[in-house]
Amino acid sequence: MRVGLAVYGDLGTTSGGFLYDRRLAAALRDAGHRVSVVSLPRRDYPRALADSLDPRIRRRLRGFDLLVEDELCHPSLVGHNAAVDAPVVAVVHHLRSSERWPAWQRPVYRAVERRYLRSVDAAIYASESTRGDAERLAGPRPSTVARPAGDRFDPGIDADAIAARAEREPLTICFVGNVVPRKGLDVLLDGLARVPGDWRLSVIGSESADPGYARETRQQARNLGIADSVRFEGRLPDDALADRLAESHLLAVPSRFEGYGVVYLEGMGFGLPALAPTAGGAPELVTHGEDGFLVAPDDAAAVTEAVETVLSDRDRLREMSLAARRRFERHPGWDESMASARRFLEAVAEKRESKPQTDRPREEARR
């Protein structure tokens, strides 16, 4: 089967969504399918919408037996799907319209995403939360949930080492993610500034996506008087990131929204309780007070309370760390998750073979 995979830019980008897309492409190739990456230019939203009318992009989406699209690209694709000569399946990590935006922007995003979702034949969702958001917005499509996995690393740390680490000073916290407003680093810094005691924070992630925000958070740490306890490390190679996770006590990424949050599961592999948001799919992974903490978006006081809990009660930290590791061990790995997604895609393609094209659910979007 000839499969097209439409993504923005380079499939090798390090974020969780691109990791998911790479794993899916590998699973399809391992099963003998031919996968061609259709790399689309990533632009601001208005220019991406203009690309959805560009006949040059439309031509690149044709000639496949199945077209898989990362829903992140929806503004560039919304005008093309009706003309695609194969089933179209969206891989939906989370909806742009589920994030917090100024009042005038959100209706625009909702309208475009609704039209896009109604233009596809089927969808693979990263979480039940995302599926629910999408179906409330655009109605049901044939779909499956194939959750991201956390076994990208070999943690190399056993339960005894995790338990012993809980006694070490100072309390070491990791933030892992692009330094952009959605990830909530500013909220984390505000919360940490109110935590008495000895703690250290490593900020690991690219600052290039929003340099202005990255500068603001550095200045914020200085203004709060905590700059000496915060280390901005930029992007790290996987082996260095694994070392940081192995020596830390808590993974704290209090995002304003996460479709799922593969980083939380990767941290759990190292026995790190996760500080994660209530918004989005993280509650499907993190059990508050057991293997992590769930905090409402922008709730710096809840961040303070969570960190104080594990800083002041190392027995509690040890119990939560071991629970996090057990949660990781129960979770399906990438091979299992992507095999499920691959079987779904094969079924969509086989169904198309047995039905006339006019029966496709996208037909409504063409009218």
C-alpha positions as CSV (number, residue, x, y, z in Angstrom):
1,M,0.0,0.0,0.0
2,R,1.3,3.5,-0.9
3,V,0.8,5.8,2.1
4,G,1.3,9.5,2.1
5,L,2.1,11.1,5.4
6,A,1.5,14.9,5.5
7,V,3.4,16.8,8.2
8,Y,4.8,20.2,8.7
9,G,8.5,20.5,8.1
10,D,10.9,17.8,9.1
11,L,9.6,14.5,10.5
12,G,12.7,14.4,12.6
13,T,11.5,17.3,14.8
14,T,11.9,16.3,18.5
15,S,8.4,17.2,19.9
16,G,6.1,14.4,21.0
17,G,3.7,14.8,18.1
18,F,6.5,14.2,15.6
19,L,7.8,11.3,17.6
20,Y,4.3,9.8,17.3
21,D,4.3,10.4,13.5
22,R,7.8,8.8,13.1
23,R,6.7,5.7,15.0
24,L,3.6,5.4,12.9
25,A,5.6,5.7,9.7
26,A,8.1,3.0,11.0
27,A,5.2,0.7,11.9
28,L,3.8,1.0,8.4
29,R,7.1,0.5,6.7
30,D,7.9,-2.6,8.9
31,A,4.6,-4.1,7.7
32,G,5.7,-3.7,4.1
33,H,3.9,-0.5,3.1
34,R,5.6,2.3,1.2
35,V,5.4,5.6,3.1
36,S,6.2,8.9,1.5
37,V,6.5,12.0,3.7
38,V,4.7,15.0,2.3
39,S,6.5,17.9,4.0
40,L,4.4,21.1,4.1
41,P,5.7,24.6,4.8
42,R,4.9,25.7,8.3
43,R,3.6,29.2,8.3
44,D,1.5,31.5,10.4
45,Y,-2.2,30.6,10.4
46,P,-3.4,33.1,7.7
47,R,-0.6,32.0,5.3
48,A,-1.3,28.3,6.0
49,L,-5.0,28.9,5.1
50,A,-3.8,30.4,1.9
51,D,-1.8,27.2,1.2
52,S,-5.0,25.3,1.4
53,L,-5.9,26.8,-1.9
54,D,-2.5,26.2,-3.6
55,P,-2.8,23.7,-6.4
56,R,0.9,22.7,-6.1
57,I,0.2,21.3,-2.6
58,R,-3.0,19.6,-3.8
59,R,-1.0,17.8,-6.5
60,R,1.4,16.5,-3.9
61,L,-1.5,14.9,-1.9
62,R,-2.6,12.7,-4.8
63,G,-1.4,9.3,-6.0
64,F,-1.6,7.3,-2.8
65,D,-3.7,4.5,-1.6
66,L,-4.1,6.1,1.8
67,L,-3.3,9.7,2.9
68,V,-2.4,10.2,6.6
69,E,-2.4,13.8,7.8
70,D,-1.1,15.2,11.1
71,E,-4.0,17.4,12.2
72,L,-1.5,20.0,13.2
73,C,-1.4,20.8,9.4
74,H,-5.2,21.3,9.2
75,P,-5.1,25.0,8.0
76,S,-2.9,24.0,5.1
77,L,-5.1,21.0,4.2
78,V,-8.6,22.0,4.8
79,G,-9.2,23.2,1.2
80,H,-7.6,20.1,-0.4
81,N,-9.1,17.0,1.1
82,A,-12.3,17.0,-1.0
83,A,-10.1,16.5,-4.1
84,V,-7.8,13.8,-2.7
85,D,-8.2,10.5,-4.6
86,A,-7.7,8.2,-1.5
87,P,-9.1,7.8,2.0
88,V,-7.8,10.5,4.3
89,V,-7.1,9.8,8.0
90,A,-6.2,12.5,10.5
91,V,-3.8,11.9,13.3
92,V,-5.1,14.2,16.1
93,H,-2.8,14.9,19.0
94,H,-5.0,17.7,20.3
95,L,-7.1,20.4,18.8
96,R,-5.8,23.9,18.3
97,S,-9.2,25.2,19.3
98,S,-9.0,23.5,22.6
99,E,-6.2,25.7,23.7
100,R,-6.7,29.1,25.3
101,W,-6.8,32.0,22.8
102,P,-8.0,35.6,22.7
103,A,-11.8,35.7,22.3
104,W,-11.7,36.7,18.6
105,Q,-9.3,33.9,17.6
106,R,-11.0,30.8,19.1
107,P,-14.2,31.0,16.9
108,V,-11.9,31.1,13.8
109,Y,-9.9,28.1,14.9
110,R,-13.1,26.2,15.8
111,A,-14.7,26.9,12.4
112,V,-11.6,25.8,10.4
113,E,-11.0,22.7,12.5
114,R,-14.6,21.7,12.3
115,R,-14.5,22.0,8.5
116,Y,-11.2,20.1,8.4
117,L,-12.4,17.2,10.6
118,R,-15.5,16.9,8.5
119,S,-13.3,16.6,5.4
120,V,-11.5,13.4,6.6
121,D,-12.7,9.8,6.4
122,A,-11.4,8.6,9.7
123,A,-9.2,9.7,12.6
124,I,-6.6,8.3,15.0
125,Y,-6.6,10.1,18.4
126,A,-3.9,10.3,21.0
127,S,-6.4,10.2,23.9
128,E,-10.0,9.7,24.7
129,S,-10.1,13.4,25.7
130,T,-9.0,14.5,22.3
131,R,-11.6,12.2,20.6
132,G,-14.3,13.7,22.8
133,D,-13.3,17.2,21.9
134,A,-13.2,16.4,18.2
135,E,-16.5,14.7,18.2
136,R,-18.2,17.5,20.1
137,L,-16.8,19.9,17.5
138,A,-17.4,18.1,14.3
139,G,-19.4,14.9,15.0
140,P,-18.2,11.3,14.9
141,R,-15.9,9.8,12.4
142,P,-14.6,6.2,12.2
143,S,-11.8,6.4,14.7
144,T,-9.5,4.7,17.2
145,V,-7.4,5.8,20.1
146,A,-3.8,4.8,20.0
147,R,-2.0,6.4,22.9
148,P,1.6,7.5,22.8
149,A,4.1,5.4,24.7
150,G,6.9,6.2,27.0
151,D,9.5,3.5,26.2
152,R,11.8,5.7,24.0
153,F,14.4,5.4,26.7
154,D,15.9,2.5,28.6
155,P,15.6,4.1,32.1
156,G,18.5,2.0,33.5
157,I,17.2,2.6,37.0
158,D,15.5,-0.1,39.2
159,A,13.1,0.2,42.0
160,D,15.8,0.2,44.7
161,A,17.6,3.1,43.0
162,I,14.4,5.0,42.7
163,A,13.6,4.5,46.4
164,A,17.1,5.6,47.4
165,R,17.0,8.7,45.2
166,A,14.1,10.0,47.2
167,E,16.4,10.9,50.1
168,R,18.9,12.9,48.1
169,E,19.2,16.7,48.5
170,P,18.3,19.1,47.0
171,L,14.9,18.3,45.5
172,T,15.6,18.2,41.7
173,I,12.8,19.1,39.3
174,C,12.8,18.8,35.5
175,F,10.8,20.8,33.0
176,V,10.9,19.1,29.6
177,G,9.3,20.8,26.6
178,N,9.6,23.6,24.1
179,V,9.7,26.9,26.0
180,V,6.4,28.3,24.7
181,P,3.5,29.7,26.6
182,R,1.3,26.6,26.3
183,K,3.8,24.6,28.4
184,G,3.3,26.8,31.4
185,L,6.9,27.4,32.4
186,D,5.9,30.8,33.7
187,V,3.4,29.2,36.0
188,L,6.0,26.7,37.3
189,L,8.4,29.5,38.1
190,D,5.7,31.5,40.0
191,G,4.8,28.4,42.0
192,L,8.4,27.5,42.8
193,A,9.2,31.0,43.9
194,R,6.8,30.4,46.9
195,V,8.4,27.1,47.9
196,P,10.8,27.4,50.9
197,G,13.7,25.0,51.1
198,D,16.4,23.6,48.9
199,W,15.3,22.8,45.3
200,R,16.7,23.0,41.8
201,L,15.0,23.2,38.4
202,S,16.4,22.2,35.0
203,V,14.6,23.6,32.0
204,I,15.2,21.3,29.1
205,G,13.8,22.3,25.7
206,S,14.2,24.5,22.7
207,E,13.8,28.2,23.0
208,S,13.6,28.9,19.3
209,A,9.9,28.5,18.8
210,D,9.1,31.6,20.9
211,P,12.4,33.5,21.7
212,G,10.4,36.4,23.2
213,Y,8.7,34.1,25.7
214,A,12.0,32.4,26.5
215,R,13.6,35.7,27.3
216,E,10.6,36.6,29.5
217,T,10.9,33.5,31.6
218,R,14.6,34.0,32.1
219,Q,13.9,37.5,33.3
220,Q,11.0,36.2,35.4
221,A,13.4,33.9,37.3
222,R,15.7,36.8,38.0
223,N,12.8,39.0,39.1
224,L,11.5,36.3,41.4
225,G,14.9,35.9,43.0
226,I,15.2,32.3,42.0
227,A,17.7,32.5,39.1
228,D,20.4,30.7,41.0
229,S,18.1,27.7,41.4
230,V,17.0,27.5,37.7
231,R,19.2,26.2,35.0
232,F,18.1,26.7,31.3
233,E,19.8,23.9,29.4
234,G,18.2,24.1,25.9
235,R,17.6,21.0,23.9
236,L,19.6,18.0,25.0
237,P,20.4,14.8,23.1
238,D,18.6,11.7,24.3
239,D,21.4,10.3,26.4
240,A,21.9,13.6,28.3
241,L,18.1,14.0,28.8
242,A,18.0,10.4,30.2
243,D,20.7,11.3,32.6
244,R,18.8,14.4,33.8
245,L,15.6,12.3,34.3
246,A,17.5,9.6,36.2
247,E,18.9,12.1,38.7
248,S,15.7,14.1,39.2
249,H,12.8,13.7,41.7
250,L,9.9,15.3,39.9
251,L,8.9,16.0,36.3
252,A,6.9,19.3,36.2
253,V,5.3,20.6,33.0
254,P,2.1,22.4,34.2
255,S,0.9,23.0,30.6
256,R,-2.2,25.1,29.9
257,F,-3.3,22.2,27.7
258,E,-1.9,18.8,26.7
259,G,-3.6,16.4,24.3
260,Y,-1.9,13.6,26.2
261,G,1.7,14.4,27.2
262,V,4.1,11.6,26.3
263,V,6.8,13.4,28.4
264,Y,4.9,12.5,31.6
265,L,5.0,8.8,30.7
266,E,8.7,9.0,29.8
267,G,9.4,10.6,33.1
268,M,7.5,7.8,34.9
269,G,9.8,5.3,33.4
270,F,12.5,6.9,35.5
271,G,10.2,6.9,38.6
272,L,9.3,10.6,38.4
273,P,5.9,11.6,39.6
274,A,4.4,14.0,37.0
275,L,3.1,17.5,37.7
276,A,0.6,17.8,34.8
277,P,-2.5,19.8,33.9
278,T,-6.1,18.9,34.4
279,A,-6.9,20.2,30.9
280,G,-6.6,17.7,28.1
281,G,-5.6,14.0,28.2
282,A,-3.1,14.0,31.1
283,P,-5.7,12.8,33.6
284,E,-5.9,9.6,31.6
285,L,-2.3,8.9,32.6
286,V,-1.7,10.7,35.9
287,T,-3.6,9.8,39.1
288,H,-3.6,12.8,41.4
289,G,-1.8,12.1,44.7
290,E,-0.8,8.6,43.6
291,D,1.7,8.8,40.8
292,G,1.7,12.6,40.2
293,F,-0.2,15.8,40.7
294,L,-2.9,17.3,38.5
295,V,-3.1,21.1,38.6
296,A,-5.5,23.5,36.9
297,P,-4.1,25.7,34.2
298,D,-2.4,28.8,35.5
299,D,-2.8,27.7,39.2
300,A,0.6,28.6,40.6
301,A,-0.6,28.0,44.1
302,A,-1.4,24.3,43.3
303,V,2.2,24.0,41.8
304,T,3.6,25.3,45.1
305,E,1.5,22.9,47.2
306,A,2.5,19.9,45.0
307,V,6.2,20.7,45.2
308,E,6.1,21.4,48.9
309,T,4.4,18.0,49.4
310,V,7.4,16.0,48.0
311,L,10.0,18.4,49.3
312,S,8.9,18.1,52.9
313,D,7.8,14.4,52.9
314,R,10.4,12.2,51.4
315,D,8.5,9.0,52.3
316,R,5.6,10.3,50.3
317,L,8.0,11.1,47.4
318,R,9.4,7.6,47.5
319,E,5.9,6.0,47.4
320,M,4.8,8.3,44.5
321,S,8.0,7.6,42.6
322,L,7.5,3.8,42.8
323,A,3.9,4.2,41.8
324,A,4.9,6.3,38.8
325,R,7.3,3.5,37.7
326,R,4.6,0.9,38.1
327,R,2.2,3.1,36.0
328,F,4.9,3.2,33.3
329,E,5.3,-0.6,33.4
330,R,1.6,-1.1,32.9
331,H,1.4,1.2,29.9
332,P,1.5,-0.3,26.3
333,G,4.8,0.3,24.5
334,W,5.2,2.0,21.1
335,D,5.2,-1.3,19.3
336,E,1.8,-2.3,20.6
337,S,0.3,1.2,20.2
338,M,1.5,1.7,16.7
339,A,0.5,-1.9,15.7
340,S,-3.0,-1.0,16.7
341,A,-2.9,2.3,14.7
342,R,-1.5,0.4,11.7
343,R,-4.3,-2.2,11.7
344,F,-6.8,0.6,11.8
345,L,-5.3,2.3,8.8
346,E,-5.2,-1.0,6.9
347,A,-8.9,-1.5,7.7
348,V,-9.8,2.0,6.4
349,A,-7.9,1.3,3.2
350,E,-9.6,-2.1,2.8
351,K,-13.0,-0.6,3.4
352,R,-12.4,1.9,0.6
353,E,-11.5,-0.9,-1.8
354,S,-14.9,-2.5,-1.2
355,K,-17.1,0.6,-1.4
356,P,-17.8,3.1,-4.2
357,Q,-16.1,6.5,-3.7
358,T,-19.4,8.4,-3.3
359,D,-20.1,6.5,-0.1
360,R,-17.3,8.3,1.7
361,P,-18.2,10.3,4.8
362,R,-16.2,13.3,3.4
363,E,-18.9,13.7,0.7
364,E,-20.9,16.0,3.0
365,A,-17.9,18.4,3.2
366,R,-17.8,18.8,-0.6
367,R,-21.3,20.2,-0.9
